[in-house]
Amino acid sequence: CIACGYGSGKLRLFSGGGKKIAEIAAHSRWINAIDYCPQTNTLASASEDMLLQFWKLPAAADPKVALKGSKFLKDCLLSGVKFASAQQVACVAYDTEKLFMFNAPQ
């Protein structure tokens, strides 16, 4: 599937043919970055609302999208996210040189 983040804070998932298969009110502000981990079928979304969210994506056995976990980074407008591995995710924020590392929810 294809995942897209929007300024409205919504995540939309599309099939390879362009059909919308899910829409999630994921954040309250702009989504600035998303990344996918194929090993765990998890999408991470980073937003200006200071939240890093983790989503279980639809699969043939379970077609629902579900929130797996969240991290709140006070006073950090998140601008990037990347799975370093199936177990760890990195994110960055505006106006800081720090790289934040977290354990990804399983």
N, C-alpha and C positions, 0 to 999 in steps of 0.2 A: 504494500500500500504506500501511498504518497502522503506525507504529513506536511501541513502548512500552518504557520503561526501568523496571527493577525494583530493589528493595532487595537482591536476591540478586546483582546485577551482571549479570543477563541482559538481553539485548535480545530482544524478540519482534516479529516482523513478521506482520501480518494482512492478508488481502485486504479489499476494501471490504465484503464480505459477512460478515466476522468469522471466516473460516477462518484458522487459524495456518498460515503458509507457511514460517516459519523461526524458529529459536531459537538464539541465540548466547551462549556464556559470554564476554561482552565485558569484564567487569571483576571485580575481587575484592571490591569494596565497592559501596555504593549508587550508582546512576546518578542524578545530580541534574538533568541537562539533556540534551536532544538537539535537533538542528536538521538540516534537510534542504536540500540544494542541488540543485534540479532540473536546472540546466545540466550538472552532472557526475554526476548520479544518486548522490550521496554523502551519507551520514548521518554526522554528528559526534556523539559521545557524551562527556560530561564526568562524572567520577566522583570520589568521595571517595578513591579509590586513587591520586590525583594524576596520572591519565592522561587525556589527550585522545586519543580514538581516531577514526579515519576509516574508514568502511565503504563498499565498493562494493555497492550494492543489486542485487537480481535484476532482470533485464531479459528480454525475450522471447528475445533471441539468446544470453543467458548467464544461466541461472536460479540461479546460485550467489551467495552472499554472501561477500565477501573483504575482509580487512583491507588497507587502502591505506596506512596509516601511523599513527604514534603520536607524541605529545609527552608527555614526563614533566616535570612541574613540581614540583620538590622542595619539600616542606613547604607545599603548596598543596592544600587540599581544594576541588576545583573545584565551582562551584555554578551556572554558567551558560555557555552557548555559543551563538554566532550567526554564520552565514556573513555577512560584510560584502559579499562578492562571490564569484564562482566561484573566485577566486584567494586570497582572504583570509578568515580566521576569527578571531573575537574570543572570549575567554573571561575569566571572572572567578572569584575564589576567596573563600572565607570570610575574614574578618578582614584584608582588604587593600582599598585603594581603587584598586589598579592594574588597568588593562585590558591584558590580554596579547593581542598580535596575532601571528598566524603565517601563513605561506604554506600554503595547503591543498595536499595532495598531488594530483597530476593523474593 
